[in-house]
């Protein structure tokens, strides 16, 4: 028998009160003969025995009341626990494994992890004084348990300090680590106590069950005690956001995006009208409802149009359930800002489709484009105040004057974007003299692959051969979209020098023709960017302007040259993983702030990248510059592993068969305890005794 509050047993001394009252209240009367009373006394002899029985009953009932109440407050328990088993088999070295995975955060008022910690404390309390023990908190990267010993205070501190994580936990691995710890102790008996919600995702049943070496070196299975933190529940209902995809919604206008997310229902019952929303801070930007079939998935798309550009941080959320951590999916979205572009038309034409700037203007003004384009002829365009624009496009424009060239260079160095396309009005020598330091590469001369009037022009025309689709400018042109690029025919194009001797900074060729000649070259100049397209943007030298890829590519040119195109690749990071950040040249990172406010250290690499991790918490992570200020463009979200959202539980028979029927001694500590505790019956007995005492006193 064990007692939850043994100090209350001192109250049982109150049971002596009726006895003391009986002893001190006894009187010894002196005999005084009185003849008239003799008759009365003879009549009372008949009831004397009955009164004596009544007094004995009252004494017994009062004693029972004064015994039952303090014993009930001491909370006694009668059960066949680990200690009783140890008495029969001798002491056993014990390792307690506490599951600290995401699924243990499931709550119905009290989280499974809190119940698991109570179970772990009970497991230590059940041990005999001569049984060495240790505790292992099972996480995605569990630390080796401390050596087995008898310091229960230290082990209870480990349990008290343990916290549930947001990652997966491989219980099979943790049980094996605990078994290795048991082998280091000479105590013959070996016992593993597993405290978990027993979800299927946490076990690798294809792996062998844990074993330990006996004194002879033979591998044997240890005794396994399974304590169910979920108290035998058949199911742990849960729904989760398992995927999120954000794409531009050009049909809804500029700066519009559609959020397509997948909801998984881990529940034998269907979920109806589940609320989903796109939130930024405390604001709800879009809301909808989704129905998810039993044990099935469903997709939902919400469209949001942002009023202005910039980096937007938010989350797609579901109505929370018992595991709210997987009901939100964070995102970091670069929303293009409104751009002002100056189109300098070097070859206007009365027929619109033959105009040099016709196709470019149509592409930049298309629905969904963030660009506000203004078109000027050469003379008017070069007289404009370039600082009023974000981007200048020189479309088959003759070489500018020295003064105009200097103003263009100042515009780019201050952060502006410059796009230059070729044509019959571009003189390579004059361009190199006026804009040589600004261009990515110096111009050489024009090459003709085939005349347009040639009957075999379609087959002889040059095509793009190498396109760096990993670059943000061309990243969308993969799969079917690639045909719009490689299918274009180029009849003429400008050749470039191998390098630009007068240029400051390096250049990069992003696309070439089949003969290796550059098609697109880009370079950084000061704070701005310059792009050189070696053919024309009308139909004179190619048919690229009527290809499906022309419109999105021109819009991406505008975004890239103005710095509003997100150049970093989308970070898809899960809890437990590390992330590689690519800061811009000259940027220094001091750390990363996690959602809970903890600042994580960064590790600089030789290639200029920065590694952070492993990341232990889901949500938005803020990247900090050397001065401690946030670099919002580098912020990234961390998401949960969808596997931990599946709370399907393993049947007890499956676990018993896995660990071995001869070794599993209990399926749960709750099963060892009576459904109605012993102290409850003691209170019932005290109440009954009080009732009968009152009944006897009334008679």
C-alpha positions, -999 to 999 in steps of 0.1 A, spaced: 0 0 0 12 35 -9 0 69 4 -2 101 -16 -2 123 16 14 101 43 15 130 69 -23 129 71 -20 95 89 -12 114 121 -49 122 121 -57 86 129 -47 93 165 -81 110 168 -96 75 169 -84 73 205 -108 101 215 -139 79 219 -119 54 240 -105 81 262 -139 96 267 -153 62 276 -125 55 301 -126 89 319 -164 91 318 -169 59 338 -183 65 373 -181 42 403 -214 48 423 -216 41 460 -244 16 469 -273 31 489 -301 6 495 -335 20 488 -363 -6 489 -388 13 466 -362 12 438 -356 -25 439 -387 -32 418 -375 -7 391 -341 -21 390 -354 -56 384 -373 -44 354 -342 -27 338 -322 -59 338 -342 -70 308 -329 -41 287 -294 -38 301 -278 -61 275 -295 -42 246 -282 -8 259 -247 -22 262 -248 -33 226 -259 2 216 -230 18 234 -205 -6 217 -220 2 182 -217 40 189 -181 36 201 -173 15 169 -190 40 145 -173 70 161 -139 53 159 -145 44 123 -153 80 114 -121 93 131 -100 66 114 -115 68 79 -112 106 74 -74 110 80 -66 78 61 -87 90 31 -69 123 32 -36 104 30 -49 89 -3 -39 52 0 -35 31 -31 -36 -7 -34 -21 -18 -67 3 -43 -83 30 -17 -94 66 -18 -104 77 -20 -68 56 -51 -61 70 -67 -92 105 -58 -80 99 -75 -47 91 -107 -65 120 -105 -90 146 -83 -73 158 -48 -82 159 -37 -118 179 -9 -134 153 14 -150 154 39 -178 124 62 -182 119 75 -218 96 106 -220 82 114 -255 87 152 -261 75 153 -298 50 177 -313 21 153 -309 25 155 -271 13 191 -273 -22 178 -281 -45 191 -253 -80 187 -241 -74 212 -212 -43 194 -200 -16 186 -226 -5 151 -232 30 162 -222 19 174 -188 3 141 -182 34 124 -195 55 143 -170 32 132 -142 36 96 -154 74 100 -154 73 113 -118 51 84 -108 75 59 -125 103 72 -104 82 71 -72 73 35 -79 109 24 -78 125 7 -49 153 25 -31 179 0 -44 169 4 -81 192 26 -101 175 48 -127 179 74 -154 157 96 -176 159 102 -214 138 130 -229 131 118 -265 133 145 -291 144 147 -328 180 148 -316 180 132 -281 209 137 -258 224 106 -241 208 100 -207 229 105 -176 244 75 -160 221 53 -139 221 63 -102 201 68 -71 198 106 -71 160 108 -77 161 146 -71 183 151 -102 161 129 -123 129 147 -112 147 180 -121 152 167 -156 115 158 -159 105 192 -145 127 211 -169 117 191 -200 95 208 -226 77 195 -256 94 202 -289 79 210 -323 97 182 -341 94 145 -346 107 119 -321 120 85 -331 109 64 -301 126 33 -315 159 51 -315 154 66 -280 144 31 -266 176 17 -281 197 46 -265 180 39 -232 188 2 -235 225 10 -241 225 30 -209 211 0 -190 239 -22 -202 264 0 -184 248 -8 -150 257 -42 -133 222 -46 -118 208 -79 -133 173 -67 -139 167 -43 -167 135 -22 -172 124 3 -198 95 26 -190 81 43 -221 58 74 -216 42 85 -248 9 91 -267 18 59 -287 13 75 -322 23 54 -351 46 80 -366 69 78 -336 78 41 -340 98 22 -366 83 -12 -362 104 -26 -390 135 -20 -367 142 -47 -341 129 -42 -306 155 -30 -280 177 -56 -264 204 -55 -237 233 -78 -228 229 -100 -198 259 -109 -176 269 -136 -200 269 -113 -230 237 -127 -245 212 -103 -259 179 -104 -241 148 -82 -241 144 -60 -211 111 -56 -192 91 -29 -209 64 -8 -191 42 12 -214 25 43 -198 0 59 -221 -1 97 -218 -34 97 -238 -51 75 -211 -62 48 -235 -80 71 -260 -90 54 -292 -82 85 -313 -67 120 -310 -87 141 -335 -66 166 -355 -66 186 -387 -35 204 -401 -22 227 -428 3 205 -446 12 226 -476 10 262 -489 17 276 -524 17 313 -531 15 325 -568 8 358 -585 -29 362 -595 -24 383 -626 -62 381 -633 -69 400 -601 -46 429 -609 -12 441 -598 2 429 -565 -25 402 -563 -16 367 -551 -34 335 -547 -28 313 -516 -34 277 -523 -32 255 -492 -38 218 -484 -57 207 -453 -54 172 -440 -80 157 -417 -67 130 -394 -101 122 -380 -126 93 -387 -153 120 -390 -156 147 -417 -149 183 -409 -175 208 -422 -171 246 -427 -136 248 -413 -126 284 -413 -94 294 -431 -79 328 -434 -49 348 -446 -36 370 -419 -9 397 -416 -4 407 -380 -38 412 -365 -55 419 -399 -75 393 -418 -70 398 -455 -91 370 -468 -113 343 -453 -131 312 -465 -144 278 -454 -134 244 -464 -149 209 -460 -125 180 -454 -136 144 -457 -128 119 -430 -92 109 -431 -89 129 -463 -75 161 -478 -89 192 -494 -75 223 -511 -86 259 -508 -75 290 -527 -78 325 -513 -69 356 -534 -54 387 -518 -45 420 -534 -20 440 -515 -23 478 -516 14 484 -518 47 466 -525 73 454 -501 80 423 -480 49 410 -464 50 385 -435 19 367 -424 3 333 -421 -25 311 -434 -45 299 -405 -72 273 -397 -97 274 -369 -76 259 -340 -82 224 -326 -66 204 -299 -32 207 -316 -31 244 -327 5 244 -336 -1 228 -370 -31 250 -378 -10 279 -392 15 281 -421 37 312 -421 49 329 -453 73 357 -463 61 372 -496 80 399 -517 52 420 -532 64 441 -561 61 478 -556 47 502 -583 75 510 -607 78 540 -630 96 532 -663 108 555 -691 107 540 -725 130 558 -749 118 548 -784 147 549 -808 126 540 -839 90 552 -838 67 541 -865 32 552 -876 21 516 -877 18 505 -841 29 469 -844 60 481 -864 70 506 -837 101 498 -817 85 502 -783 51 487 -792 56 452 -777 76 464 -747 49 490 -738 22 463 -742 41 439 -720 48 464 -692 12 478 -693 -5 443 -692 -30 435 -664 -12 426 -633 20 444 -642 34 467 -614 50 490 -640 37 524 -650 53 530 -684 59 564 -701 71 565 -737 92 592 -753 111 596 -785 149 598 -784 152 636 -781 125 640 -755 134 608 -736 171 618 -731 160 652 -718 139 637 -691 148 639 -654 158 602 -649 156 605 -611 118 606 -615 118 570 -627 129 536 -614 138 522 -648 150 536 -681 148 515 -713 169 525 -743 152 507 -772 173 509 -804 184 544 -793 214 561 -809 244 566 -787 236 595 -762 257 626 -759 284 628 -733 262 649 -710 233 624 -713 256 595 -708 269 610 -676 233 616 -663 225 580 -672 255 568 -653 246 589 -622 210 575 -624 223 539 -624 249 544 -597 222 559 -575 201 527 -577 182 530 -610 178 503 -636 189 505 -672 178 482 -701 195 485 -735 183 467 -766 199 466 -800 188 477 -835 199 493 -867 204 527 -850 229 513 -825 265 521 -835 289 498 -815 318 522 -816 297 552 -805 280 532 -778 313 520 -764 326 555 -763 295 570 -746 283 542 -724 313 518 -723 319 519 -685 282 514 -679 275 485 -702 280 449 -690 302 443 -720 315 463 -749 297 460 -783 316 445 -813 295 442 -844 262 428 -858 260 391 -869 234 379 -894 224 343 -889 200 344 -919 180 369 -939 144 371 -930 134 367 -966 153 334 -969 129 305 -975 148 285 -949 149 313 -924 130 294 -897 155 265 -897 186 286 -901 178 313 -876 198 313 -843 181 301 -812 188 303 -775 209 274 -763 219 280 -728 197 299 -703 205 301 -666 171 292 -653 185 292 -618 188 330 -620 157 348 -608 153 365 -641 147 332 -659 135 310 -630 99 307 -642 109 295 -677 111 258 -670 90 229 -682 65 239 -708 73 276 -703 108 270 -717 94 266 -752 86 303 -753 123 310 -750 141 283 -769 115 284 -797 123 321 -806 142 327 -838 169 354 -840 180 366 -875 204 392 -863 221 400 -830 250 421 -816 282 404 -807 299 414 -775 335 416 -765 349 391 -741 349 417 -714 344 454 -709 378 470 -701 365 502 -688 336 487 -667 337 487 -629 324 455 -615 319 421 -630 292 411 -656 272 380 -660 259 363 -691 225 348 -684 216 335 -719 235 326 -751 228 316 -787 237 283 -802 271 296 -813 279 308 -777 274 345 -783 257 363 -754 220 370 -757 215 386 -723 242 401 -701 237 419 -668 260 438 -644 258 458 -612 269 494 -615 270 513 -582 237 506 -565 219 499 -597 218 473 -624 222 472 -662 209 446 -686 219 443 -723 197 424 -748 217 418 -780 188 416 -803 157 438 -809 125 440 -789 105 445 -821 102 421 -850 130 435 -871 158 411 -859 138 383 -843 103 370 -836 109 369 -799 85 398 -793 55 376 -804 65 346 -782 46 338 -750 77 343 -729 82 379 -740 56 395 -718 66 379 -685 103 383 -693 100 420 -698 81 424 -666 108 404 -648 135 426 -664 117 456 -649 115 440 -615 151 427 -615 167 459 -627 149 479 -600 157 454 -572 121 445 -565 125 410 -579 131 385 -551 165 371 -559 168 347 -531 153 313 -536 122 305 -516 133 290 -483 114 258 -475 127 249 -440 112 225 -415 117 223 -378 150 206 -371 167 216 -403 193 243 -410 189 271 -436 215 288 -459 211 325 -463 226 345 -492 231 381 -482 239 407 -508 275 419 -513 286 440 -484 258 428 -461 269 413 -428 245 393 -406 247 393 -369 220 367 -361 185 354 -366 157 361 -341 133 332 -336 96 337 -329 101 333 -292 126 362 -292 157 340 -289 186 352 -310 202 323 -330 239 325 -340 249 325 -377 279 307 -393 296 324 -422 308 302 -450 336 306 -474 313 312 -504 297 342 -487 266 324 -475 255 321 -439 241 290 -422 216 291 -394 203 261 -375 191 237 -366 159 256 -362 137 243 -334 106 265 -336 80 270 -363 71 305 -375 87 336 -390 124 341 -383 138 377 -386 173 381 -400 194 408 -383 221 430 -399 254 438 -382 239 469 -365 210 447 -351 184 461 -375 162 436 -394 168 427 -430 132 419 -439 140 408 -474 160 378 -459 134 368 -433 121 332 -437 94 309 -424 99 276 -406 72 250 -409 63 217 -392 68 182 -404 34 170 -415 42 135 -403 38 147 -367 3 159 -374 -8 124 -379 -19 113 -344 -31 78 -354 -24 56 -324 -9 22 -324 -31 -5 -308 -18 -19 -275 -17 -54 -290 7 -42 -317 31 -26 -292 29 -57 -270 38 -79 -299 66 -56 -310 83 -55 -276 74 -91 -267 45 -104 -248 67 -119 -222 84 -86 -215 56 -60 -215 43 -59 -179 17 -32 -181 0 -13 -208 -6 18 -187 -2 29 -151 -38 39 -152 -48 3 -158 -30 -7 -126 -51 17 -105 -87 8 -95 -113 28 -113 -126 41 -79 -97 50 -56 -96 34 -21 -97 67 -4 -131 74 -20 -145 43 -4 -131 54 29 -150 87 27 -182 67 17 -177 45 48 -172 76 71 -204 91 58 -223 59 63 -209 56 99 -220 92 106 -255 84 93 -259 53 115 -245 71 145 -273 97 142 -299 70 138 -288 52 170 -288 85 190 -324 92 179 -337 59 193 
